Amino acid sequence: MADPLDRASRALTRADERLVRTPHLEDGVRSRSHLFDTCASMALDGDLVHLEDLVLHDAGTDKRAPTHELTRAASLLALRRRSDRLAPEALLSRNGLLALIGRQPDEAEPGWMTDRTAGEGRSLSQSNLSRQDIAETEVTLLAEIDVVLERSRHLAEGTLPPLGASMPRTAVTRHGHDPEASDRADRLDDWLSVLNEAAALNLPPVLTAAIVLDAWHMLQPLDSWPELGRLLSAIYLKTRVTTCHLPNLSSGLRKSPFRWRRKDPFQTRIAGFLSGFERAAQETMDQMDRLSIAQEQLERHCRGRRSHSRLPEFAQMFLSRPLVTIPMARQDLGVTAAAVDRMIRQLGPALPRELTGRDRYRAWGIL
């Protein structure tokens, strides 16, 4: 694994250093990477979300009702933006991870807090548990009475009760006796221990990021967040290697020929992740090349304009977003649709390009 580790480390460091040397492209690369990486992460988990739909949904100009996959992609996009704003060191802990996904600590882990030593605290907790037991008993009894009354009505009418009309299970369970919650907490503890042990061994940061990503796939600490492992690996890389940006690991892994399989040897899985990390860094540098060329051309078309012209702001939209539509420009710039169409013609026929090939609901962008 020495060769793929060296190439991945060099590529990530080179991409971050180049982004530091070009601060005028930093915001555009970061905002576009969030969108690209979100679509790639959804694709790796088997859900297809079009970039155009995600951009329009993020701008609040949806063409149709959002699907379940699009809603999940929007949540992941907000999660990635939030993690890019916060301090990465605070997110790589139990409380930071649960706060990142919007969960209370007692929702995912039954015994994360230390026991109270004061007798008053113990008495209060016991009284709360007794009140909760009484409430659970009352809910269960009322549900059983409803089922009995419903079956009696059907028997009196000579009809059959509907299928599935059985005794309902109460949805309220105490965390201390929920085996599924305990299993999730154990898996999360195991993943955090892998992260701490890898950091304690003073391994190269890129290798540690690959190891914790492989551990997330193996343990699956949070069943409803399979894509969170790639984001946490990117957060760890931001603490040590790419301090200027959050790597788009999902984009690199999607374009890499490697696909994770549990039955593969450990060395094969880690080497595959390292090749994906290298591809992610190359994607970032390619994106900087495209935006650098596009910025020079856009600045050339914006020279000599009047001071109150909105054309420079309109050109900046193409550097920060993959797609731009007329409703999006109207919403951000506060101009009419005719003014947006005129500014598009002023930018020239070569840049930006019309990407949809339609006469209505058109979109332009730099890809």
Backbone hydrogen bonds, N-H to C=O, Kabsch-Sander energy under -0.5 kcal/mol:
donor,donor_aa,acceptor,acceptor_aa,energy
5,L,1,M,-2.0
6,D,2,A,-2.3
7,R,3,D,-2.3
8,A,4,P,-2.4
9,S,5,L,-2.4
10,R,6,D,-2.4
11,A,7,R,-2.2
12,L,8,A,-2.4
13,T,9,S,-2.2
14,R,10,R,-2.5
15,A,11,A,-2.3
16,D,12,L,-2.1
17,E,13,T,-2.4
18,R,14,R,-2.2
19,L,15,A,-1.9
20,V,16,D,-1.9
21,R,17,E,-1.7
22,T,18,R,-0.7
25,L,22,T,-1.6
26,E,23,P,-0.8
27,D,23,P,-0.6
29,V,25,L,-2.6
30,R,26,E,-2.4
31,S,27,D,-2.5
32,R,28,G,-2.1
33,S,29,V,-2.2
34,H,30,R,-1.7
35,L,31,S,-1.2
36,F,32,R,-2.5
37,D,33,S,-2.8
38,T,34,H,-1.7
39,C,35,L,-2.0
40,A,36,F,-2.1
41,S,37,D,-2.5
42,M,38,T,-2.1
43,A,39,C,-1.9
44,L,40,A,-2.1
45,D,41,S,-1.1
46,G,43,A,-1.5
47,D,42,M,-2.8
49,V,47,D,-0.6
54,L,50,H,-2.0
55,V,51,L,-2.5
56,L,52,E,-2.4
57,H,53,D,-2.4
58,D,54,L,-2.3
59,A,55,V,-1.8
60,G,56,L,-0.5
60,G,57,H,-0.7
61,T,56,L,-2.8
71,T,67,T,-2.0
72,R,68,H,-2.2
73,A,69,E,-2.3
74,A,70,L,-2.2
75,S,71,T,-1.9
76,L,72,R,-2.4
77,L,73,A,-2.4
78,A,74,A,-2.2
79,L,75,S,-2.1
80,R,76,L,-2.4
81,R,77,L,-2.3
82,R,78,A,-2.2
83,S,79,L,-2.3
84,D,80,R,-1.6
85,R,81,R,-1.3
86,L,82,R,-1.9
90,A,87,A,-0.7
91,L,87,A,-0.6
91,L,88,P,-0.9
92,L,88,P,-0.8
92,L,89,E,-0.5
93,S,91,L,-1.0
97,L,93,S,-2.6
98,L,94,R,-2.4
99,A,95,N,-2.4
100,L,96,G,-1.7
101,I,97,L,-1.5
102,G,99,A,-0.6
103,R,98,L,-2.9
107,E,104,Q,-1.7
108,A,104,Q,-0.7
108,A,105,P,-0.8
109,E,105,P,-1.4
112,W,109,E,-0.5
122,R,118,A,-1.7
123,S,119,G,-2.2
124,L,120,E,-2.3
125,S,121,G,-2.3
126,Q,122,R,-2.3
127,S,123,S,-2.2
128,N,124,L,-2.2
129,L,125,S,-2.3
130,S,126,Q,-2.2
131,R,127,S,-2.2
132,Q,128,N,-2.2
133,D,129,L,-2.4
134,I,130,S,-2.1
135,A,131,R,-2.2
136,E,132,Q,-2.5
137,T,133,D,-2.3
138,E,134,I,-2.2
139,V,135,A,-2.3
140,T,136,E,-2.2
141,L,137,T,-2.4
142,L,138,E,-2.4
143,A,139,V,-2.0
144,E,140,T,-2.2
145,I,141,L,-2.3
146,D,142,L,-2.1
147,V,143,A,-1.9
148,V,144,E,-2.3
149,L,145,I,-2.5
150,E,146,D,-2.1
151,R,147,V,-2.3
152,S,148,V,-2.3
153,R,149,L,-2.1
154,H,150,E,-1.8
155,L,151,R,-2.2
156,A,152,S,-2.3
157,E,153,R,-1.8
158,G,154,H,-0.7
159,T,154,H,-2.5
165,A,162,P,-1.4
166,S,164,G,-2.0
173,T,171,A,-0.7
177,H,174,R,-1.7
178,D,175,H,-1.0
182,S,178,D,-2.1
183,D,179,P,-2.3
184,R,180,E,-2.3
185,A,181,A,-2.3
186,D,182,S,-2.3
187,R,183,D,-2.3
188,L,184,R,-2.4
189,D,185,A,-2.4
190,D,186,D,-2.3
191,W,187,R,-2.2
192,L,188,L,-2.2
193,S,189,D,-2.2
194,V,190,D,-1.9
195,L,191,W,-2.1
196,N,192,L,-2.4
197,E,193,S,-2.7
198,A,194,V,-2.4
199,A,195,L,-1.9
200,A,196,N,-2.1
201,L,197,E,-1.4
202,N,199,A,-1.2
203,L,198,A,-1.2
208,T,204,P,-2.4
209,A,205,P,-2.3
210,A,206,V,-1.8
211,I,207,L,-2.1
212,V,208,T,-2.5
213,L,209,A,-1.6
214,D,210,A,-2.1
215,A,211,I,-2.3
216,W,212,V,-1.8
217,H,213,L,-1.8
218,M,214,D,-2.0
219,L,215,A,-2.9
220,Q,216,W,-2.5
223,D,221,P,-0.6
225,W,222,L,-1.4
228,L,225,W,-0.9
229,G,226,P,-0.7
231,L,227,E,-1.1
232,L,228,L,-2.5
233,S,229,G,-2.1
234,A,230,R,-1.9
235,I,231,L,-2.2
236,Y,232,L,-2.3
237,L,233,S,-2.2
238,K,234,A,-1.8
239,T,235,I,-1.1
240,R,236,Y,-0.9
241,V,237,L,-2.9
242,T,237,L,-1.7
243,T,241,V,-1.3
245,H,242,T,-0.6
249,L,247,P,-1.5
252,G,248,N,-1.5
253,L,249,L,-2.7
254,R,250,S,-2.1
255,K,251,S,-1.7
256,S,252,G,-0.9
264,D,261,R,-1.1
269,R,265,P,-2.1
270,I,266,F,-2.4
271,A,267,Q,-2.4
272,G,268,T,-2.0
273,F,269,R,-2.1
274,L,270,I,-2.4
275,S,271,A,-2.0
276,G,272,G,-1.8
277,F,273,F,-2.3
278,E,274,L,-2.1
279,R,275,S,-2.0
280,A,276,G,-2.1
281,A,277,F,-2.0
282,Q,278,E,-2.0
283,E,279,R,-2.1
284,T,280,A,-1.9
285,M,281,A,-2.0
286,D,282,Q,-2.4
287,Q,283,E,-2.2
288,M,284,T,-1.9
289,D,285,M,-2.0
290,R,286,D,-2.3
291,L,287,Q,-2.5
292,S,288,M,-2.3
293,I,289,D,-2.1
294,A,290,R,-2.4
295,Q,291,L,-2.5
296,E,292,S,-1.8
297,Q,293,I,-1.9
298,L,294,A,-2.6
299,E,295,Q,-2.6
300,R,296,E,-1.7
301,H,297,Q,-1.7
302,C,298,L,-1.4
303,R,299,E,-0.7
303,R,300,R,-0.5
305,R,302,C,-1.1
309,S,306,R,-1.7
314,F,310,R,-2.2
315,A,311,L,-2.6
316,Q,312,P,-1.8
317,M,313,E,-1.0
318,F,314,F,-0.7
318,F,315,A,-0.6
319,L,315,A,-0.8
320,S,316,Q,-1.1
321,R,317,M,-1.3
324,V,364,W,-2.5
329,A,325,T,-2.2
330,R,326,I,-2.5
331,Q,327,P,-2.2
332,D,328,M,-2.2
333,L,329,A,-2.7
334,G,330,R,-1.5
340,V,336,T,-1.8
341,D,337,A,-2.3
342,R,338,A,-1.9
343,M,339,A,-2.2
344,I,340,V,-2.0
345,R,341,D,-1.6
346,Q,342,R,-1.7
347,L,343,M,-1.4
348,G,345,R,-0.9
353,R,365,G,-1.7
355,L,353,R,-0.5
355,L,363,A,-2.7
356,T,363,A,-0.7
364,W,324,V,-2.6
365,G,353,R,-2.0
367,L,365,G,-0.6
